[in-house]
Amino acid sequence: MKYKIMTAQEAASLIENGNTCAVSGFTPAGALKAIPAAIAAKAEAEHAAGRPFAINVISGASTGPSCDGVLAKAKAIKFRTPYQSNADLRAGANANEIDFVDMHLSMAPQFMNYGFMGQIDWAIVEAADVSDSGEILLTTSLGTAPTGLKLAKKILIELNEYHPAAIRGLHDIYETANPPMRREIPIYAAGDRCGKEVVKVDPSKIVGIVQTNKADEVGGFKPADPITTKIGQNVADFLAAEMKAGRIPSCFLPIQSGVGNIANAVLGSLGSNPEIPPFTMYSEVLQDSVIDLVEKGRISAASATSLTVTPEKIQEVYSNLKFFKERLVLRPQEISNSPEVARRIGVISINTAIEADLFGNVNSSHIMGKNLMNGIGGSGDFTRAAYISIYTAPSVAKGGLISAIVPLVSHCDHNEHSVDIIVTEYGVADLRCKTPIQRAHLIIENCANPEYKDLLKSYLSSVKCGHTPQTLAKAFAMHEAFVKDGDMRKAVF
């Protein structure tokens, strides 16, 4: 190998205060394992000496504890985008100690390409292989890594022996041109390929390589409980009924699913429903449940930007690569999350809400209107372009102290014009082609927890006029009751 092999500490010594670093990782999949810890140690030493040190970090989405976690704890992050899921980073963002910019994930590579994020000093990525000619084989995610590698002045690589070079062929790397030269993205089905297997860079930009052998820091999800199972069944039954009614083709349509326990429950229900044929996925993340359904023949093709699976499951994939390369494809996130492709192929989007209001607006990112949870992620990319957009949530949180159905969302990520279906464990509210008042009645009757139905009806009846019957003086009474008394049920209308 022609490149300089160095330690993580030697790599970190090259990073300067104020540098902008584009890092690999979309969830812990493909995230850095060694260099960020060394950067964090450098930051702590600089701070102890009374000198400032913090960097700007652009990733695909969240990363793992060995990237976001160590950097946030060391107060080594000045600016961060487009998504996070780390407790220390979240605390820094909510305290305004970290300049965090929440962003549609499909837009992050565009903003990088357009120059909206300024100069990118470093691309620091995990790879399974790198050639002397500058061909970089990325690992279990693509995210924004191809864009960062293209734009960065210099490159550092974590060459991770844990991921075999035989994964070549799993990736499909296609990048769009900037306007006015942009053309259509040539993808017409979830399994289509239109790009390259590797990222090609000028090899002179590769400053050094740090060797590692570490698995992705992906943990398992909790098993389905009665509530998530019922939500999953409600979604599957609704989609099966839509197909029976002729509103979904008999061949079915591609599914996009978010990350987490509810998403796993939904996919499990879709996979086990005998009325739903084998289907495809055009999503951003593939979890363990997807791998299981691919093996069972229930998912015939799955497209994403990240293979977010546990170490045990990724070894299962690696032991049968020929089979999975024919059925899985990893893309850059501007392609995996492209609204253009989602609308063309008719993606059915299924995402999780923190709260939804009586008229179909959805909050998926903030608690009580002000504290960031994780971010909007890719939910908006798919919601606004979906054939049918679905939001799921348990009807209550914190043992019933918080209702997921409220008069007005405390933070709006997805407005009523983009949200078609709301699902809780109690049922399904189909909001398509309904007036605001009709939507409100459907949501209360079909989705609200019984303990909150009368309260929500009381709010609705307190407003005497308006196309959208909303009163600003009372719209946040349930939120205010929780902040004051710890229980939304104590609201008075």
C-alpha positions as CSV (number, residue, x, y, z in Angstrom):
1,M,0.0,0.0,0.0
2,K,1.4,3.4,-1.0
3,Y,-0.3,5.4,1.7
4,K,1.1,6.3,5.1
5,I,0.0,4.0,7.9
6,M,-0.4,6.0,11.1
7,T,-1.9,5.8,14.6
8,A,-5.2,7.4,15.5
9,Q,-3.2,9.9,17.6
10,E,-1.1,10.9,14.6
11,A,-4.2,11.4,12.5
12,A,-5.8,13.5,15.2
13,S,-2.7,15.7,15.3
14,L,-3.5,16.8,11.8
15,I,-6.9,18.2,12.7
16,E,-6.9,21.8,13.7
17,N,-9.3,23.9,15.7
18,G,-12.2,25.1,13.5
19,N,-11.7,22.5,10.8
20,T,-14.8,21.1,9.1
21,C,-14.8,17.3,8.9
22,A,-17.1,15.2,6.8
23,V,-17.3,11.8,8.6
24,S,-18.7,8.5,7.5
25,G,-21.6,6.9,9.3
26,F,-25.3,6.7,9.1
27,T,-26.4,5.4,12.5
28,P,-23.4,3.5,14.0
29,A,-23.1,1.6,10.7
30,G,-20.0,2.6,8.9
31,A,-19.1,5.2,11.6
32,L,-15.6,5.9,12.7
33,K,-14.2,3.8,15.6
34,A,-10.7,5.2,16.4
35,I,-9.8,8.7,15.1
36,P,-12.6,10.6,16.9
37,A,-11.4,9.3,20.3
38,A,-8.0,10.7,19.5
39,I,-9.5,14.0,18.4
40,A,-11.4,14.1,21.7
41,A,-8.2,13.5,23.7
42,K,-6.5,16.3,21.8
43,A,-9.5,18.6,22.5
44,E,-9.3,17.8,26.2
45,A,-5.5,18.5,26.3
46,E,-6.0,21.8,24.5
47,H,-8.8,22.9,26.8
48,A,-6.7,22.0,29.8
49,A,-4.0,24.3,28.4
50,G,-6.5,27.1,28.1
51,R,-6.7,26.9,24.3
52,P,-9.9,26.6,22.3
53,F,-10.5,23.4,20.2
54,A,-13.7,22.3,18.5
55,I,-14.5,21.1,15.0
56,N,-17.5,21.2,12.7
57,V,-18.9,17.7,12.0
58,I,-21.0,16.7,9.0
59,S,-22.2,13.1,8.8
60,G,-24.9,11.1,7.1
61,A,-27.0,10.9,10.2
62,S,-26.3,9.9,13.8
63,T,-23.0,8.0,14.4
64,G,-21.9,5.8,17.3
65,P,-20.6,6.3,20.8
66,S,-17.0,6.2,19.4
67,C,-17.7,9.2,17.2
68,D,-20.5,11.5,18.4
69,G,-20.3,10.3,21.9
70,V,-16.6,10.8,22.6
71,L,-16.5,14.2,20.7
72,A,-19.5,15.6,22.6
73,K,-18.2,14.5,26.0
74,A,-14.9,16.2,25.2
75,K,-16.7,19.4,24.1
76,A,-14.9,19.0,20.8
77,I,-17.9,19.8,18.5
78,K,-18.7,23.4,17.6
79,F,-21.2,22.7,14.7
80,R,-23.1,19.5,13.9
81,T,-25.5,18.5,11.2
82,P,-27.8,16.8,10.0
83,Y,-29.0,14.4,12.7
84,Q,-28.0,12.9,16.0
85,S,-29.1,10.4,18.6
86,N,-26.4,10.7,21.3
87,A,-27.4,11.9,24.8
88,D,-24.3,14.1,25.3
89,L,-24.6,15.7,21.9
90,R,-28.3,16.2,22.5
91,A,-27.7,17.9,25.8
92,G,-25.1,20.2,24.1
93,A,-27.5,21.1,21.4
94,N,-30.4,21.8,23.8
95,A,-28.1,24.0,25.9
96,N,-27.0,25.8,22.7
97,E,-23.4,24.8,23.5
98,I,-23.3,23.0,20.1
99,D,-24.6,24.7,17.0
100,F,-26.8,21.8,15.8
101,V,-28.7,22.2,12.5
102,D,-31.5,19.8,12.0
103,M,-32.0,19.0,8.3
104,H,-33.8,16.7,5.8
105,L,-31.2,14.0,5.3
106,S,-31.6,14.0,1.5
107,M,-30.6,17.7,1.5
108,A,-27.3,17.4,3.4
109,P,-25.3,16.2,0.4
110,Q,-26.9,18.9,-1.8
111,F,-26.0,21.6,0.7
112,M,-22.4,20.3,0.7
113,N,-22.3,20.4,-3.1
114,Y,-23.8,23.8,-3.4
115,G,-21.2,25.3,-1.0
116,F,-23.9,26.2,1.6
117,M,-21.8,24.5,4.3
118,G,-18.5,26.2,3.4
119,Q,-15.2,24.6,2.8
120,I,-14.7,21.0,3.9
121,D,-11.2,20.5,5.2
122,W,-11.2,16.8,5.9
123,A,-13.1,13.7,4.9
124,I,-12.6,11.0,7.5
125,V,-14.2,7.7,6.5
126,E,-14.3,4.0,7.4
127,A,-13.4,1.7,4.5
128,A,-13.1,-2.0,3.8
129,D,-10.5,-1.5,1.1
130,V,-8.5,1.2,-0.6
131,S,-6.5,0.9,-3.8
132,D,-3.3,2.7,-4.9
133,S,-5.3,4.4,-7.6
134,G,-7.7,6.0,-5.0
135,E,-10.6,3.6,-5.1
136,I,-12.3,3.5,-1.7
137,L,-14.6,0.7,-0.7
138,L,-16.9,1.9,2.0
139,T,-18.4,-0.4,4.6
140,T,-21.9,-0.7,6.0
141,S,-23.2,2.8,5.1
142,L,-22.7,5.4,2.5
143,G,-24.6,8.5,3.9
144,T,-22.8,11.6,2.9
145,A,-19.4,9.9,2.6
146,P,-19.1,10.0,-1.2
147,T,-19.9,13.7,-1.2
148,G,-17.4,14.4,1.6
149,L,-14.7,12.5,-0.1
150,K,-15.2,14.4,-3.4
151,L,-15.2,17.9,-1.8
152,A,-12.7,17.6,1.1
153,K,-9.2,19.0,0.6
154,K,-7.6,16.0,2.5
155,I,-8.7,12.5,3.4
156,L,-8.1,10.2,6.4
157,I,-9.2,6.6,6.2
158,E,-10.0,4.1,9.0
159,L,-9.3,0.8,7.2
160,N,-11.4,-1.7,9.1
161,E,-10.4,-5.3,8.8
162,Y,-13.7,-6.4,10.3
163,H,-15.5,-5.7,7.0
164,P,-14.2,-8.0,4.2
165,A,-13.2,-6.5,0.8
166,A,-15.6,-9.1,-0.6
167,I,-18.5,-6.7,0.2
168,R,-17.6,-4.9,-3.1
169,G,-20.8,-5.0,-5.2
170,L,-23.1,-4.2,-2.3
171,H,-22.9,-0.4,-2.9
172,D,-24.4,1.6,-5.8
173,I,-22.8,5.0,-5.8
174,Y,-24.5,7.6,-8.0
175,E,-24.2,11.3,-7.5
176,T,-26.4,14.0,-9.0
177,A,-25.0,17.0,-10.9
178,N,-25.8,20.5,-9.6
179,P,-28.5,22.5,-11.3
180,P,-28.9,23.4,-14.1
181,M,-27.1,20.3,-15.3
182,R,-29.0,17.8,-13.1
183,R,-30.7,14.9,-14.9
184,E,-33.3,12.4,-13.6
185,I,-32.1,9.7,-11.3
186,P,-32.3,6.5,-13.3
187,I,-33.9,4.3,-10.7
188,Y,-37.3,2.8,-11.6
189,A,-37.6,-0.1,-9.0
190,A,-36.2,-0.6,-5.5
191,G,-33.4,-3.0,-6.7
192,D,-32.2,-1.0,-9.7
193,R,-28.5,-0.1,-9.9
194,C,-27.2,2.9,-11.8
195,G,-23.8,3.8,-10.2
196,K,-20.4,2.5,-9.2
197,E,-19.2,0.1,-6.5
198,V,-16.5,2.3,-5.1
199,V,-15.7,6.0,-4.5
200,K,-12.8,7.2,-6.7
201,V,-10.7,10.0,-5.4
202,D,-7.4,11.7,-6.3
203,P,-5.0,9.4,-4.3
204,S,-2.8,12.4,-3.4
205,K,-5.6,13.6,-1.1
206,I,-5.3,10.5,1.1
207,V,-3.0,11.7,3.8
208,G,-3.0,8.6,5.9
209,I,-4.6,5.3,7.0
210,V,-5.5,4.1,10.5
211,Q,-6.0,0.4,10.7
212,T,-8.8,-1.0,12.9
213,N,-10.7,-4.2,13.4
214,K,-14.0,-3.3,15.1
215,A,-17.7,-4.1,14.6
216,D,-20.3,-1.4,14.2
217,E,-21.7,-0.3,17.6
218,V,-25.2,-1.4,16.7
219,G,-27.3,-2.7,19.6
220,G,-30.4,-4.8,19.4
221,F,-33.9,-3.4,19.8
222,K,-36.4,-4.4,22.5
223,P,-38.7,-7.2,21.4
224,A,-42.2,-6.2,20.3
225,D,-44.7,-5.6,23.2
226,P,-48.5,-5.7,23.0
227,I,-48.7,-2.0,22.0
228,T,-46.1,-2.0,19.2
229,T,-47.5,-5.4,18.0
230,K,-51.0,-3.9,17.7
231,I,-49.7,-0.9,15.9
232,G,-47.9,-3.1,13.4
233,Q,-51.0,-5.2,12.9
234,N,-53.1,-2.1,12.4
235,V,-50.7,-0.8,9.7
236,A,-50.6,-4.2,7.9
237,D,-54.4,-4.7,8.0
238,F,-54.9,-1.2,6.6
239,L,-52.5,-1.8,3.7
240,A,-54.0,-5.2,3.0
241,A,-57.4,-3.6,2.8
242,E,-56.1,-0.8,0.5
243,M,-54.8,-3.5,-1.8
244,K,-58.0,-5.4,-1.7
245,A,-59.9,-2.2,-2.5
246,G,-57.7,-1.6,-5.6
247,R,-56.0,1.5,-4.2
248,I,-52.6,-0.4,-4.0
249,P,-51.6,-2.6,-6.9
250,S,-51.8,-6.3,-6.4
251,C,-48.0,-6.5,-6.7
252,F,-47.9,-4.1,-3.8
253,L,-45.5,-1.1,-3.5
254,P,-42.1,-0.4,-2.0
255,I,-42.0,0.3,1.8
256,Q,-40.0,2.9,3.6
257,S,-39.8,2.3,7.4
258,G,-38.1,4.3,10.1
259,V,-35.8,3.0,12.8
260,G,-36.8,1.4,16.1
261,N,-39.1,-0.9,17.9
262,I,-42.3,0.2,16.2
263,A,-40.7,0.0,12.7
264,N,-39.6,-3.6,13.5
265,A,-43.1,-4.4,14.7
266,V,-44.6,-3.0,11.5
267,L,-42.2,-4.9,9.2
268,G,-42.9,-8.1,11.2
269,S,-46.6,-7.6,10.7
270,L,-46.2,-6.9,7.0
271,G,-44.0,-10.0,6.6
272,S,-46.4,-12.3,8.4
273,N,-49.7,-11.0,6.9
274,P,-50.8,-13.7,4.3
275,E,-52.7,-11.1,2.3
276,I,-49.6,-9.0,1.5
277,P,-47.4,-10.5,-1.2
278,P,-43.6,-10.4,-1.1
279,F,-42.6,-6.7,-1.2
280,T,-39.6,-4.5,-1.7
281,M,-38.1,-1.7,0.4
282,Y,-36.8,1.7,-0.7
283,S,-35.7,3.1,2.7
284,E,-32.8,4.7,4.5
285,V,-32.0,2.0,7.0
286,L,-32.2,-1.7,7.0
287,Q,-32.4,-3.4,10.4
288,D,-32.2,-7.0,11.6
289,S,-35.8,-7.6,10.8
290,V,-35.3,-6.8,7.1
291,I,-32.5,-9.3,6.9
292,D,-34.8,-12.0,8.4
293,L,-37.5,-11.2,5.9
294,V,-35.1,-11.2,3.0
295,E,-34.0,-14.7,4.0
296,K,-37.6,-15.8,4.2
297,G,-38.4,-14.5,0.8
298,R,-40.9,-11.9,2.1
299,I,-38.7,-9.0,0.9
300,S,-37.4,-9.5,-2.6
301,A,-35.2,-6.4,-2.8
302,A,-34.1,-3.8,-0.2
303,S,-32.5,-0.4,-0.9
304,A,-31.1,1.9,1.8
305,T,-28.1,4.0,2.7
306,S,-27.3,2.1,5.8
307,L,-27.1,-1.6,6.9
308,T,-27.8,-1.0,10.6
309,V,-27.7,-4.5,11.9
310,T,-26.2,-6.1,14.9
311,P,-22.7,-7.8,14.7
312,E,-24.3,-11.2,14.8
313,K,-26.6,-10.3,11.9
314,I,-23.9,-8.6,9.8
315,Q,-21.8,-11.8,10.1
316,E,-24.8,-13.7,8.8
317,V,-24.9,-11.4,5.8
318,Y,-21.1,-11.7,5.2
319,S,-21.3,-15.5,5.3
320,N,-23.8,-15.5,2.4
321,L,-22.7,-12.5,0.4
322,K,-23.6,-13.9,-3.0
323,F,-27.3,-14.2,-1.9
324,F,-27.5,-10.8,-0.3
325,K,-25.6,-8.8,-3.0
326,E,-28.5,-9.9,-5.3
327,R,-31.1,-8.5,-2.9
328,L,-29.5,-5.6,-1.0
329,V,-28.2,-2.3,-2.3
330,L,-26.6,0.6,-0.4
331,R,-26.8,4.1,-1.9
332,P,-25.7,7.6,-1.0
333,Q,-28.4,9.2,1.1
334,E,-29.3,11.8,-1.5
335,I,-30.4,8.8,-3.6
336,S,-31.8,6.5,-1.0
337,N,-33.9,9.4,0.4
338,S,-34.6,11.1,-2.9
339,P,-38.2,12.4,-3.1
340,E,-37.9,12.2,-6.8
341,V,-37.4,8.4,-6.7
342,A,-39.9,7.9,-3.9
343,R,-42.6,9.6,-5.9
344,R,-41.7,7.8,-9.1
345,I,-41.8,4.3,-7.7
346,G,-44.7,4.9,-5.3
347,V,-43.1,4.4,-1.9
348,I,-45.4,3.9,1.1
349,S,-43.7,5.7,4.0
350,I,-44.1,4.6,7.6
351,N,-42.5,6.7,10.3
352,T,-42.9,7.4,14.0
353,A,-44.4,10.5,15.5
354,I,-43.7,12.1,18.9
355,E,-47.1,13.7,18.7
356,A,-49.8,14.4,16.2
357,D,-52.6,17.0,16.5
358,L,-56.3,16.8,15.7
359,F,-55.7,18.1,12.1
360,G,-52.9,15.9,11.0
361,N,-49.8,17.9,11.8
362,V,-46.9,15.8,13.1
363,N,-44.0,16.5,15.5
364,S,-41.2,14.0,15.1
365,S,-38.3,15.9,16.6
366,H,-39.0,18.0,19.7
367,I,-40.2,17.4,23.2
368,M,-42.7,19.9,24.5
369,G,-41.9,22.1,21.6
370,K,-38.3,23.1,22.6
371,N,-36.0,20.2,23.4
372,L,-34.5,18.3,20.4
373,M,-34.9,14.6,20.7
374,N,-33.0,13.3,17.6
375,G,-34.0,15.3,14.6
376,I,-36.3,15.1,11.6
377,G,-34.0,12.6,9.9
378,G,-35.3,11.2,6.6
379,S,-39.0,11.2,7.5
380,G,-39.7,14.4,5.6
381,D,-37.9,13.2,2.5
382,F,-40.4,10.3,2.2
383,T,-43.5,11.9,3.7
384,R,-43.7,14.7,1.2
385,A,-43.4,12.4,-1.8
386,A,-45.0,9.2,-0.6
387,Y,-47.8,7.3,-2.4
388,I,-49.3,7.0,1.1
389,S,-47.6,8.6,4.1
390,I,-48.3,6.9,7.5
391,Y,-47.3,8.0,11.0
392,T,-47.4,5.7,14.0
393,A,-47.2,6.3,17.7
394,P,-48.4,4.7,21.0
395,S,-51.4,6.7,22.1
396,V,-49.8,7.8,25.4
397,A,-46.3,8.1,26.9
398,K,-45.0,8.1,30.5
399,G,-47.7,5.8,31.7
400,G,-50.5,8.0,30.4
401,L,-49.2,11.3,31.6
402,I,-48.7,12.5,28.0
403,S,-51.0,12.0,25.1
404,A,-49.6,11.5,21.6
405,I,-52.8,13.2,20.2
406,V,-53.0,16.9,21.1
407,P,-55.0,19.9,19.9
408,L,-51.9,21.4,18.3
409,V,-48.4,20.0,17.9
410,S,-45.8,21.9,20.0
411,H,-43.4,21.7,17.1
412,C,-44.4,21.0,13.5
413,D,-42.1,18.9,11.2
414,H,-44.8,17.5,8.8
415,N,-47.8,19.5,8.1
416,E,-51.4,18.3,7.5
417,H,-50.9,18.5,3.7
418,S,-48.3,15.7,3.8
419,V,-49.7,13.3,6.4
420,D,-52.2,10.8,5.1
421,I,-52.7,8.2,7.8
422,I,-52.2,8.2,11.6
423,V,-52.0,4.9,13.5
424,T,-52.0,4.1,17.2
425,E,-52.7,0.8,19.0
426,Y,-56.4,1.8,19.0
427,G,-56.8,2.1,15.3
428,V,-56.3,4.0,12.0
429,A,-57.3,7.5,11.0
430,D,-57.4,7.9,7.2
431,L,-57.1,11.6,6.6
432,R,-57.0,11.6,2.9
433,C,-59.4,14.1,1.2
434,K,-61.0,15.0,4.6
435,T,-61.7,18.5,5.9
436,P,-60.0,19.6,9.1
437,I,-63.1,19.0,11.2
438,Q,-63.6,15.5,9.7
439,R,-59.9,14.7,10.4
440,A,-60.3,15.8,14.0
441,H,-63.2,13.5,14.6
442,L,-61.5,10.6,13.0
443,I,-58.3,11.0,15.0
444,I,-60.2,11.3,18.3
445,E,-62.4,8.3,17.6
446,N,-59.9,6.0,16.0
447,C,-56.5,6.9,17.6
448,A,-56.8,8.8,20.9
449,N,-56.4,6.9,24.2
450,P,-59.8,6.5,25.9
451,E,-58.5,8.6,28.8
452,Y,-58.1,11.6,26.5
453,K,-61.0,11.3,24.2
454,D,-63.4,13.4,26.3
455,L,-60.7,16.0,26.9
456,L,-60.0,16.3,23.1
457,K,-63.7,16.5,22.3
458,S,-64.1,19.2,24.9
459,Y,-61.4,21.2,23.2
460,L,-62.9,20.7,19.8
461,S,-66.4,21.8,21.0
462,S,-64.9,24.9,22.6
463,V,-64.1,26.4,19.2
464,K,-67.2,27.7,17.5
465,C,-66.0,28.7,14.0
466,G,-63.1,28.5,11.5
467,H,-62.2,26.2,8.7
468,T,-59.6,24.7,11.1
469,P,-61.3,25.0,14.5
470,Q,-58.3,26.1,16.5
471,T,-58.0,28.6,19.4
472,L,-54.5,29.9,20.2
473,A,-55.5,30.6,23.8
474,K,-56.2,26.9,24.6
475,A,-54.3,25.0,21.9
476,F,-51.4,24.2,24.3
477,A,-53.3,23.7,27.5
478,M,-52.5,20.0,27.6
479,H,-48.8,20.8,27.2
480,E,-49.0,23.5,29.8
481,A,-50.7,21.1,32.2
482,F,-47.9,18.6,31.8
483,V,-45.2,21.2,32.4
484,K,-47.0,22.6,35.4
485,D,-48.6,19.4,37.0
486,G,-46.9,16.5,35.2
487,D,-50.1,15.3,33.7
488,M,-51.8,16.3,30.5
489,R,-55.1,15.0,31.8
490,K,-55.3,18.0,34.1
491,A,-55.8,20.4,31.2
492,V,-59.1,22.4,31.3
493,F,-60.9,23.7,28.2
